[in-house]
Amino acid sequence: MSIVGNTGYRVLIYSHDTFGLGHLRRCRTIAHALVSQRDDVSVLILSGSPIIGSFEFRSRVDFVRIPGVIKLSNGEYTSLNLNIDVDQILAMRESIIQHTADVFNPDMFIVDKEPLGLRGEVESTLRMLRHRRTRLVMGLRDVMDDPVNLREEWDRKKCVPALADLYDEIWVYGLQEICNPLEGIDLPPGVENKMSYTGYLPRTATRRPAPEHGALGLEEPYYLVTTGGGGDGVNLVDWVISAYEADPDIPVPSLIVLGPFMGPAQQNAFMKRAEKLDKVSVITFDANVEMLMHNSAGVIGMGGYNTFCEILSFDKPAVIVPRTVPRLEQYVRAAAAEKLGLIKMLTEDGGRDPREMANVLHGLIDQPKPSHVTVPNLMGGLDRVGELVDRWLPPQMAAE
């Protein structure tokens, strides 16, 4: 059976994309799950990611690319590509978001991470759709930040009232036993009742790596070193390459994915160093990183949400080297996961000693996989999201 015509439901997703790939990839995973579970749902993603066009999207999933912005080290924003004032960029983004929502007229609107969007750009759209009785959903990853930092940030952005006044539901893509993302926030009455913990969002590997990977020797056991978007991955890549430079006897080679947002000069420097090493291969980006991880013997990563979900989904022994600025999100997640025995964590507290990383690389292939620990409903996120959607949008069935 299938739905014909325009009788199906419409789901709009806002992806907060000022840095990296995490928000876009999480939203894309949810969108693909919804259309695979339901024949009567179409999903439109609003995103400012400059590389959203590099990803493939399933039938009944599409995207609207809004002008991109990036966050500077001083906390201010600037245009990613256009040479115009940031206030004009933000006004354009808000207008495009609201106009798209007005015409698309969704039955459900899922907002990722930022309750009011970047600089409040989603608030007018939320109020418009609330008047139309659209179901408004706040989607939160398992860890937002250290509670003290998050409370200060959300007070400044006036996020908490939005949870009480604008949203119907709050979905947490994780488990309460691991982390409560709103810990330390003084929530108004009723907000906690809106929260549903879904479990983590499982990933699948259905495509082969890009053709150029055939020359990298990926048919043999290899470690995958992933930095996500790569904009903050320089230290991790330097540490891994330094380990191979210091210890040529590391038994397993590594494939390093630098990430599309790492600076070109840094990418080139790492590639030149890797050319001198028999056991290190480097690529800049692969939209199908899931298959690279699926085929790997182990993972060294920074511990962003998507990387963590992939490690668990593909049951890979992993070492997480979390960043600690500008957020403690990765550290909080990695520490909780290590406590459960799902992964091992390595920090830069003692500097980046190449011998320390070399020891990790020697032992990673024999490290227990996450599956040796039983955590109920750990990877039930997409099934639970489907159930939550079904409650508000009862499945339609077309005539045979």
C-alpha positions in Angstrom: 0.0 0.0 0.0 1.1 3.6 -0.5 -0.3 7.0 -0.1 -1.2 8.8 -3.4 -1.7 12.4 -4.1 -1.1 15.0 -1.4 -3.0 13.4 1.4 0.1 12.5 3.5 1.6 14.2 6.5 4.3 16.8 6.4 7.2 17.1 8.9 9.5 20.1 8.9 12.9 19.8 10.7 15.1 22.8 11.6 18.8 21.8 11.7 21.0 24.1 13.8 24.1 24.3 11.6 26.7 26.9 12.5 29.6 24.4 13.0 30.3 20.9 12.0 28.1 18.1 10.7 26.5 16.8 13.8 23.1 18.5 13.6 22.6 17.9 9.9 23.5 14.2 10.2 21.2 13.7 13.2 18.3 15.4 11.4 18.9 13.4 8.2 18.9 10.1 10.2 15.5 11.0 11.7 14.1 12.0 8.4 15.2 8.9 6.6 13.8 6.7 9.4 10.4 8.4 9.3 10.0 7.9 5.5 11.2 4.3 5.8 8.7 3.6 8.5 5.8 5.4 6.9 4.5 5.7 3.3 2.4 8.8 4.3 5.1 11.2 5.5 7.2 13.7 3.7 10.1 15.5 5.4 11.7 18.9 4.6 14.9 19.9 6.3 15.9 23.5 6.9 19.7 23.7 7.1 22.5 26.3 6.8 25.2 23.6 6.2 27.3 24.5 3.2 27.8 20.8 2.3 24.2 19.5 2.7 24.2 18.9 -1.1 27.0 16.4 -0.7 24.6 14.0 1.0 22.1 11.8 -0.6 18.5 11.9 0.5 15.8 9.3 0.2 12.5 9.7 -1.6 10.1 12.0 0.2 13.0 13.8 2.0 14.3 17.1 0.7 16.0 20.2 2.1 16.0 24.0 1.9 19.5 25.5 2.2 19.5 28.8 4.1 22.5 31.2 4.0 25.2 29.9 6.2 26.8 31.5 9.2 29.8 30.6 11.4 30.6 31.4 15.0 33.8 33.3 15.6 36.2 32.7 18.6 34.7 35.8 20.3 31.2 34.3 20.2 30.0 36.6 17.5 28.6 35.3 14.2 29.5 36.2 10.6 28.3 35.2 7.1 29.9 32.0 5.8 30.0 33.0 2.1 28.2 36.3 1.5 30.0 39.6 2.0 27.1 41.2 3.8 26.3 42.3 7.4 25.5 39.4 9.8 22.3 41.1 10.8 21.1 41.1 7.2 22.1 37.4 7.0 20.1 36.6 10.1 17.1 38.6 8.8 17.2 36.6 5.5 17.4 33.3 7.4 14.5 34.1 9.6 12.4 35.2 6.6 13.3 32.1 4.6 12.5 29.8 7.5 9.1 31.4 8.2 8.1 31.6 4.5 9.1 28.0 4.0 7.1 26.9 7.0 4.1 29.0 5.9 3.9 27.4 2.5 4.9 23.8 3.5 2.4 24.0 6.3 3.8 21.1 8.3 1.8 18.8 10.7 4.9 18.6 12.9 7.9 20.8 13.3 11.0 19.4 15.0 13.6 21.9 16.1 17.1 20.6 16.7 19.1 21.7 19.8 18.3 25.4 19.9 14.8 26.1 21.3 14.6 29.5 19.5 17.0 28.8 16.7 20.1 30.8 16.0 19.7 34.3 17.5 16.0 33.6 17.9 15.4 33.1 14.2 12.8 30.3 14.7 10.6 32.0 17.3 8.3 33.8 14.8 7.9 30.5 12.9 7.1 28.6 16.2 4.4 31.2 17.1 2.9 31.0 13.6 2.7 27.3 13.6 1.5 27.1 17.2 -1.5 29.2 16.1 -2.1 26.6 13.4 -2.0 23.8 16.0 1.1 22.2 14.4 2.8 19.8 16.8 6.0 21.5 18.0 8.8 19.3 19.1 12.2 20.2 20.7 14.9 17.6 19.9 17.8 17.5 22.2 21.0 15.3 22.0 21.9 13.3 25.1 24.4 15.9 26.4 24.2 19.7 25.8 27.0 21.0 27.9 28.3 21.2 31.5 25.2 22.2 33.5 26.7 25.4 34.8 27.6 26.5 31.2 24.3 25.5 29.8 22.3 27.3 32.5 24.2 30.6 31.8 23.8 30.2 28.0 20.1 29.4 28.2 19.4 32.2 30.6 21.1 34.6 28.2 19.1 33.3 25.2 15.8 33.1 27.2 15.4 29.5 26.1 13.6 28.0 29.1 10.4 30.0 28.7 10.1 28.6 25.1 10.1 25.0 26.4 7.1 25.9 28.6 5.2 28.2 26.3 5.9 27.0 22.8 6.7 23.3 22.7 4.4 20.4 23.0 7.0 17.7 23.4 10.8 17.5 24.2 12.6 14.5 22.7 16.0 13.5 24.2 18.0 11.3 21.9 19.6 9.4 24.6 19.0 7.6 28.0 18.3 9.3 31.3 20.6 6.7 33.0 23.5 8.1 31.0 22.7 11.8 31.1 19.9 14.3 31.6 20.7 17.2 29.1 18.7 19.7 31.2 20.4 18.8 34.5 20.9 22.0 36.5 18.3 24.0 34.6 15.4 25.5 36.7 12.5 24.2 34.6 9.0 25.6 34.9 6.2 23.3 36.1 5.1 20.9 33.4 8.3 20.9 31.3 9.6 17.7 32.6 6.3 16.0 31.7 7.0 16.9 28.1 10.3 15.0 28.0 10.7 11.6 26.4 14.0 9.8 26.4 14.2 7.8 23.1 17.5 6.0 23.4 20.3 6.7 20.9 19.7 6.9 17.2 21.1 3.8 15.4 22.9 4.0 12.1 23.2 1.7 9.1 25.9 1.2 6.5 24.2 0.5 3.2 26.7 1.9 0.6 30.3 1.2 -0.3 33.0 3.8 0.3 33.8 6.1 -2.5 35.8 4.6 -5.4 39.0 6.4 -4.6 39.3 4.5 -1.4 40.3 1.4 -3.3 43.9 2.6 -3.4 44.1 3.0 0.4 44.4 -0.7 1.3 41.0 -0.7 3.1 40.6 -4.4 2.5 43.0 -5.1 5.4 42.1 -4.3 9.0 42.3 -0.6 9.7 41.4 1.9 12.4 39.1 4.7 11.4 40.2 8.1 12.8 37.3 10.5 12.6 37.0 14.2 13.6 33.5 14.8 12.4 33.4 18.1 10.6 37.1 18.5 11.4 37.0 22.2 12.3 38.3 21.3 15.8 40.0 18.0 15.0 43.6 19.2 14.5 44.9 18.0 17.9 43.5 14.5 17.5 44.9 14.1 14.0 48.3 15.4 15.0 48.4 13.0 18.0 47.6 10.0 15.9 50.1 10.8 13.2 52.7 11.6 15.8 52.2 8.1 17.3 52.9 6.4 13.9 55.9 8.6 13.4 57.2 7.6 16.8 56.4 3.9 16.6 56.5 2.2 13.2 55.5 -1.1 14.9 51.9 -0.2 15.5 50.3 -3.4 14.0 47.1 -1.9 12.5 47.1 1.0 9.9 44.8 4.0 10.2 42.5 5.8 7.8 42.2 9.4 8.9 39.1 11.4 7.8 40.1 15.0 8.3 36.7 16.5 7.9 35.5 19.1 5.4 35.8 22.1 7.8 39.4 21.6 8.7 41.6 24.4 7.3 43.2 23.7 3.9 46.7 24.5 5.2 46.3 22.0 8.1 44.8 19.4 5.7 47.8 19.7 3.4 50.3 19.5 6.3 48.8 16.3 7.5 48.7 14.8 4.1 52.4 15.5 3.6 53.2 13.8 6.9 51.0 10.8 6.1 52.8 10.4 2.7 55.9 9.4 4.6 54.1 6.8 6.6 53.2 3.3 5.3 50.5 2.8 7.8 48.6 6.1 7.6 46.1 7.1 4.8 44.3 10.4 4.8 41.1 11.6 3.1 39.3 14.9 3.6 35.7 13.8 3.6 33.2 10.9 2.8 29.5 11.4 3.0 29.2 7.6 3.7 31.5 7.5 6.7 29.1 4.9 8.2 30.5 2.2 5.8 34.1 3.2 6.6 33.3 2.7 10.3 31.4 -0.5 9.6 34.5 -2.0 7.9 37.0 -0.8 10.5 38.7 -2.8 13.2 38.3 0.1 15.7 37.7 3.8 16.0 39.6 6.8 17.4 37.3 9.8 17.5 36.4 13.0 19.4 33.1 11.7 20.7 30.5 13.9 19.1 26.9 12.6 19.2 26.9 11.0 15.7 30.3 9.3 16.1 29.1 7.9 19.4 25.9 6.5 17.8 27.9 4.9 15.0 30.4 3.3 17.4 27.5 1.7 19.3 25.6 0.8 16.1 28.5 -1.0 14.5 29.8 -2.4 17.8 33.4 -1.1 17.4 36.0 -0.9 20.1 36.7 2.8 20.4 38.9 5.3 22.1 37.3 8.8 22.5 39.5 11.9 22.8 36.9 14.5 23.7 37.3 18.2 23.1 36.7 20.4 26.2 36.2 23.8 24.5 34.0 25.6 23.8 31.7 23.0 25.3 32.2 20.0 27.7 29.6 18.0 25.8 32.0 15.4 24.4 33.8 15.0 27.7 30.6 14.5 29.7 29.4 11.9 27.1 32.7 10.1 27.0 33.1 10.0 30.8 29.6 8.5 31.2 30.2 6.0 28.5 33.5 4.9 29.9 31.9 4.5 33.3 29.5 2.0 31.7 32.3 0.2 29.9 31.1 1.1 26.4 34.3 2.9 25.3 37.7 4.1 26.6 38.5 7.8 27.0 41.9 9.5 26.5 42.4 13.1 27.5 45.1 15.6 26.7 45.6 16.4 30.4 49.2 15.3 30.2 49.9 16.8 26.8 49.9 14.7 23.6 52.6 12.2 24.2 53.0 10.1 21.0 53.9 7.0 23.1 50.6 7.3 25.0 48.6 7.3 21.7 50.8 4.5 20.3 50.0 2.3 23.3 46.3 2.9 22.7 46.7 2.0 19.0 48.5 -1.2 20.0 45.7 -2.3 22.2 42.6 -1.1 20.5 42.0 -4.1 18.3 41.8 -6.3 21.3 39.6 -3.9 23.4 36.2 -5.3 24.3 33.4 -4.2 22.0 30.5 -2.1 23.4 28.2 -5.1 23.1 30.0 -6.8 26.0 27.9 -4.4 28.2 24.1 -4.7 28.3 22.3 -1.4 28.5 18.5 -1.8 28.0 17.0 0.2 25.1 20.4 1.8 24.3 19.8 2.0 20.6 16.0 2.2 20.5 15.9 5.9 19.4 14.5 5.6 15.9 11.8 3.2 16.9 10.8 5.4 19.8 10.8 8.5 17.6 8.5 6.6 15.2 6.1 5.8 18.1 6.0 9.4 19.2 5.2 10.6 15.6 2.5 7.9 15.3 0.8 9.2 18.5 0.2 12.6 16.9 0.0 11.6 13.2 -2.0 8.3 13.0 -0.8 6.3 10.0 -3.0 6.7 7.0 -3.7 3.8 4.6 -4.6 4.3 1.0 -7.0 2.1 -0.8 -5.6 -0.9 -2.7 
